[in-house]
Amino acid sequence: MISMLINEHYRMARNRFVQLSFLIMPVVMCILALFFSDIVRANNGNMLNYMSITANILIIIAFMGIGAAGTILSNEFQYGTIKLIVIRPISRSALLFSKWLTVILYLFYLFILAFAVSAVIGGLLFGFEGFSVSGYLFKGIMLKYMIAFTESMLIVTFTYMVSAVFKNGAFSIGVGMAALLGGKLVTEVFRLLEWKAGMILLFENTKLDQYFFGNRPVYDEMSFLFSIVILGLHFCFFYGVAWWFFVKRDISV
């Protein structure tokens, strides 16, 4: 498994889209610093205030993850290399998992990069005064990152499922982006109309901040454990469908 992960990392590192994504994050953070520097200074803010602002644009990483998830498996079918891979002495389950885990680790690397770059830029521009890992603001930032990573991981797994089923990268990416944007819109509609069915929607349960800092969930029947279970069920469905179509059916290009 380790050798498979190393191989997938090597192949991903040569991907121009992946290389570009690691350049985009620092550029985005610098642009945000230019736009919000006056606001932060006007409110006597510091590094944490800037990091809190940048934590609201982490959805961009989800889009990058969708791009990687939609192609890492489907390209093997489109280029005809899948038959060469499956004849190796490795199980299809291990192959499927290694590619999925590579994309998830790619997401993780981007989140670490975003956090580090925003901290450095924020510290250099606004100072490190007031920084405290036990403070309310820092905890809020970490919660935003946790929510963004959870959403990204699940929508990437969904895109990966579509890729395994339809074996088409462009289609998988399009469906993944539509699901991300459309899912959030549908969640807001259900919330405004107070439809109880909204409790089982994916993006209603990724909003884990509704259980912290004295907040209340939109639906009284929801709890932190309830959301974790619903997210787990979504993940099992997404990955289970991907596993079934990749492992159980005949491989054809």
C-alpha positions as CSV (number, residue, x, y, z in Angstrom):
1,M,0.0,0.0,0.0
2,I,2.8,2.4,0.9
3,S,4.5,1.8,-2.5
4,M,1.2,2.4,-4.2
5,L,0.7,5.7,-2.4
6,I,4.2,6.8,-3.2
7,N,3.6,6.0,-6.9
8,E,0.3,7.9,-6.9
9,H,2.0,10.9,-5.2
10,Y,4.7,10.8,-7.8
11,R,2.2,10.8,-10.7
12,M,0.1,13.5,-9.1
13,A,3.2,15.7,-8.5
14,R,3.8,15.6,-12.3
15,N,0.2,16.8,-12.9
16,R,0.2,20.4,-14.1
17,F,-3.2,21.1,-12.5
18,V,-1.8,20.0,-9.1
19,Q,1.3,22.0,-9.5
20,L,-0.7,25.1,-10.4
21,S,-3.0,24.6,-7.4
22,F,-0.1,24.9,-5.0
23,L,0.8,28.2,-6.6
24,I,-2.7,29.5,-6.6
25,M,-3.2,29.4,-2.8
26,P,-0.3,31.8,-1.9
27,V,-1.5,34.2,-4.7
28,V,-5.1,34.1,-3.4
29,M,-3.9,34.8,0.2
30,C,-1.9,37.8,-1.0
31,I,-4.9,39.2,-3.0
32,L,-7.1,38.8,0.1
33,A,-4.5,40.7,2.1
34,L,-4.7,43.6,-0.3
35,F,-8.5,43.7,-0.2
36,F,-9.0,43.3,3.5
37,S,-5.9,45.0,5.0
38,D,-7.8,48.3,5.6
39,I,-10.7,46.5,7.3
40,V,-8.4,44.6,9.6
41,R,-6.4,47.6,10.5
42,A,-9.5,49.8,11.0
43,N,-10.7,47.3,13.6
44,N,-7.3,47.1,15.3
45,G,-7.1,43.5,14.1
46,N,-4.1,41.2,14.0
47,M,-3.0,38.0,12.3
48,L,-6.0,36.0,13.7
49,N,-8.5,38.4,12.3
50,Y,-7.0,38.1,8.9
51,M,-6.9,34.3,9.2
52,S,-10.5,34.2,10.2
53,I,-11.4,36.1,7.0
54,T,-9.3,33.9,4.7
55,A,-10.9,30.8,6.3
56,N,-14.1,31.8,4.6
57,I,-12.8,31.2,1.1
58,L,-11.5,27.6,1.6
59,I,-14.2,26.4,-0.7
60,I,-11.7,27.0,-3.5
61,I,-9.8,24.0,-2.2
62,A,-12.9,21.9,-2.6
63,F,-13.0,22.8,-6.3
64,M,-9.3,21.8,-6.7
65,G,-10.1,18.5,-5.0
66,I,-13.0,17.9,-7.4
67,G,-10.6,18.4,-10.3
68,A,-8.2,15.9,-8.9
69,A,-10.9,13.3,-7.9
70,G,-12.6,13.5,-11.2
71,T,-9.5,12.6,-13.2
72,I,-7.2,10.4,-11.0
73,L,-9.3,7.3,-11.8
74,S,-11.2,8.2,-15.0
75,N,-8.0,9.1,-16.8
76,E,-6.8,5.5,-16.4
77,F,-9.9,4.4,-18.4
78,Q,-9.7,7.2,-21.0
79,Y,-6.0,6.6,-21.7
80,G,-6.4,2.8,-21.7
81,T,-3.9,2.3,-18.9
82,I,-6.4,0.7,-16.5
83,K,-5.9,-2.8,-18.0
84,L,-2.2,-2.5,-17.5
85,I,-2.8,-1.6,-13.8
86,V,-5.3,-4.3,-12.9
87,I,-3.1,-7.1,-14.2
88,R,-0.6,-6.3,-11.5
89,P,-0.6,-8.4,-8.4
90,I,-2.6,-5.9,-6.4
91,S,-6.3,-6.0,-5.5
92,R,-8.7,-3.6,-7.1
93,S,-9.9,-2.6,-3.7
94,A,-6.3,-1.5,-2.7
95,L,-5.9,0.3,-6.0
96,L,-9.2,2.2,-5.5
97,F,-8.4,3.1,-1.9
98,S,-4.8,4.3,-2.8
99,K,-6.1,6.7,-5.4
100,W,-8.9,8.0,-3.1
101,L,-6.4,8.4,-0.2
102,T,-4.0,10.2,-2.5
103,V,-6.7,12.8,-3.4
104,I,-7.6,13.2,0.3
105,L,-4.0,13.8,1.2
106,Y,-3.8,16.3,-1.6
107,L,-6.6,18.1,0.0
108,F,-4.9,18.0,3.4
109,Y,-1.7,19.4,1.9
110,L,-3.6,22.3,0.4
111,F,-5.3,23.1,3.7
112,I,-2.0,23.0,5.5
113,L,-0.5,25.3,2.9
114,A,-3.5,27.7,3.2
115,F,-3.2,27.8,6.9
116,A,0.6,28.4,6.9
117,V,0.5,31.0,4.2
118,S,-2.4,33.0,5.8
119,A,-0.6,32.8,9.2
120,V,2.7,34.1,7.7
121,I,1.1,36.9,5.6
122,G,-1.2,37.8,8.5
123,G,1.7,38.0,11.0
124,L,3.9,40.0,8.7
125,L,1.2,42.5,7.8
126,F,-0.8,42.8,11.0
127,G,1.5,41.5,13.7
128,F,1.4,38.5,16.0
129,E,0.0,40.4,19.0
130,G,-2.9,38.7,20.7
131,F,-2.2,35.3,19.3
132,S,-3.3,32.5,21.5
133,V,-4.2,28.9,20.7
134,S,-6.6,28.9,23.6
135,G,-8.5,32.0,22.5
136,Y,-12.0,32.1,21.1
137,L,-10.9,33.5,17.7
138,F,-8.3,30.8,17.1
139,K,-10.7,28.0,18.0
140,G,-13.2,29.5,15.6
141,I,-10.6,29.5,12.8
142,M,-9.7,25.8,13.5
143,L,-13.4,25.0,13.4
144,K,-13.8,26.7,10.0
145,Y,-10.9,24.7,8.7
146,M,-12.4,21.4,10.1
147,I,-15.8,22.1,8.5
148,A,-14.2,23.1,5.2
149,F,-12.0,19.9,5.2
150,T,-15.0,17.7,6.0
151,E,-17.1,19.3,3.2
152,S,-14.2,19.0,0.8
153,M,-13.5,15.3,1.7
154,L,-17.1,14.3,1.2
155,I,-17.7,16.2,-2.1
156,V,-14.4,14.8,-3.4
157,T,-15.5,11.3,-2.4
158,F,-18.8,11.9,-4.3
159,T,-16.9,13.1,-7.4
160,Y,-14.6,10.0,-7.1
161,M,-17.8,7.9,-7.1
162,V,-19.1,9.5,-10.2
163,S,-15.7,9.0,-11.9
164,A,-15.7,5.3,-11.0
165,V,-19.2,4.9,-12.3
166,F,-19.1,6.9,-15.6
167,K,-15.3,6.8,-16.3
168,N,-15.3,10.3,-17.7
169,G,-13.3,13.0,-16.1
170,A,-15.0,16.1,-17.5
171,F,-18.4,14.7,-16.6
172,S,-17.3,13.8,-13.1
173,I,-15.9,17.2,-12.5
174,G,-19.0,18.9,-13.8
175,V,-21.3,16.8,-11.6
176,G,-19.0,17.3,-8.6
177,M,-19.1,21.1,-8.9
178,A,-22.8,21.1,-9.6
179,A,-23.3,19.0,-6.4
180,L,-21.2,21.3,-4.3
181,L,-23.0,24.5,-5.4
182,G,-26.4,23.0,-5.9
183,G,-26.2,21.1,-2.6
184,K,-25.5,24.2,-0.6
185,L,-28.4,26.0,-2.4
186,V,-30.8,23.2,-1.7
187,T,-29.7,23.1,1.9
188,E,-30.5,26.8,2.3
189,V,-33.9,26.3,0.7
190,F,-34.8,23.5,3.0
191,R,-33.6,25.6,5.9
192,L,-35.7,28.6,5.0
193,L,-38.8,26.5,4.4
194,E,-38.1,24.6,7.7
195,W,-38.6,21.2,6.0
196,K,-37.6,18.4,8.3
197,A,-36.1,16.4,5.4
198,G,-33.3,18.9,5.4
199,M,-31.9,17.1,8.5
200,I,-30.4,14.4,6.3
201,L,-28.9,16.6,3.7
202,L,-25.1,16.5,3.5
203,F,-24.3,20.2,3.8
204,E,-26.8,20.7,6.7
205,N,-24.7,18.2,8.7
206,T,-21.3,19.6,7.7
207,K,-22.2,22.8,9.5
208,L,-20.7,21.5,12.8
209,D,-20.3,25.1,14.1
210,Q,-24.0,25.0,14.9
211,Y,-23.1,22.8,17.9
212,F,-20.4,25.0,19.4
213,F,-20.0,28.5,20.9
214,G,-23.5,28.5,22.2
215,N,-25.2,28.1,18.8
216,R,-28.3,26.0,18.3
217,P,-29.0,23.7,15.3
218,V,-31.6,24.7,12.8
219,Y,-33.6,21.6,13.6
220,D,-34.1,20.8,17.3
221,E,-34.0,17.0,16.5
222,M,-30.3,17.4,15.4
223,S,-27.3,16.8,17.5
224,F,-23.6,16.5,17.0
225,L,-23.7,12.7,17.1
226,F,-26.6,12.8,14.6
227,S,-24.6,14.8,12.2
228,I,-21.6,12.6,12.5
229,V,-23.8,9.5,11.8
230,I,-25.4,11.2,8.7
231,L,-22.0,12.2,7.4
232,G,-20.7,8.7,7.9
233,L,-23.7,7.3,6.0
234,H,-23.1,9.6,3.1
235,F,-19.5,8.7,3.0
236,C,-20.2,4.9,3.1
237,F,-22.7,5.3,0.3
238,F,-20.4,7.3,-1.9
239,Y,-17.4,5.1,-1.4
240,G,-19.5,1.9,-1.5
241,V,-20.9,2.7,-4.9
242,A,-17.4,3.5,-6.2
243,W,-16.1,0.2,-4.8
244,W,-19.0,-1.8,-6.3
245,F,-18.6,-0.4,-9.8
246,F,-14.8,-0.6,-9.8
247,V,-14.3,-3.9,-8.1
248,K,-17.3,-6.0,-9.2
249,R,-17.7,-5.2,-12.8
250,D,-15.5,-6.2,-15.8
251,I,-12.8,-3.6,-16.6
252,S,-13.3,-2.2,-20.1
253,V,-11.8,0.9,-21.6
